[in-house]
Amino acid sequence: MLVDSHCHLNYPKLVERQAEVLASARAAGVTTMLNISTREREWGDIIATAEREPDVWATVGIHPHEADQHPDIDTGKLVAAAAHPRVIGIGETGLDYYYDHSDRIRQQASFRAHIAASRETGLPLIIHTRDAEDDTYAILHEEMGKGCFPALIHCFTASEAFGDKVLELGLSISISGIVTFKNARELQATAAKIPADRLLVETDSPFLAPVPHRGKPCEPAFVADTARFLADLRGEPIEELMANTTTNFFNLFTKARA
């Protein structure tokens, strides 16, 4: 069994053939998929997919790229949307200073609103961070001081030092197909050392298809390729890595387990 802990089933290149994509994932042994939202207007469709498909779950959140377009999103709105029985996470949220599609101060305010929603609901926070390690860690550290909340860094590409610091805060780390890329040496070194009980795997479909699918739209079935690469990298039997990452998902996203 495998879990794709982060995919976008309602994005173009997947939504048009969603039934085929889901069938391929199931054939590859992917038994659970977490369908991630990035804009408020997506929430209805993403939740509807989770209502229709028993192995698909949903999140509610605003991507940092979209922070400027969602000035009215606050903790209360997130908490209310997260009450749906098929919503098991808050996000994705965080900071992205690489593209700066939204004002950095607004990104930070949105991030904090999501953290508060995670703390209030007990649902895990799904964090996107790019070129923003210092501010991401500073906010997480400060907010943890106000009260703990479950969280993970999705599609981890940050430094090993950042990884060590967020692990110390109690976060989990999810690895995408980027780890299979030839130029991902630093990420590979970090991924090899992540504690077995904090590791998750994902696709971030339809982006970042792993080797040997480079150049194709990514889909949840490809998480199996990332898992095989990771198992070899870590010197673990594939069955062990599959079991651990699946257990870790349900230990973090306890609403899905319930």
Secondary structure by P-SEA (a helix, b strand, c coil): ccccccccccccccccaaaaaaaaaaaacccbbbbbbccccaaaaaaaaaaaccccccccccccccccccccccaaaaaaaaccccccccccbbbbcccccccaaaaaaaaaaaaaaaaaacbbbbbbbcccaaaaaaaaaaaaaabbbbbbbccccccaaaaaaaaaabbbbbbccccccccaaaaaaaaaccccccbbbbcccccccccccccccccccaaaaaaaaaaaaacccaaaaaaaaaaaaaaaaccccc
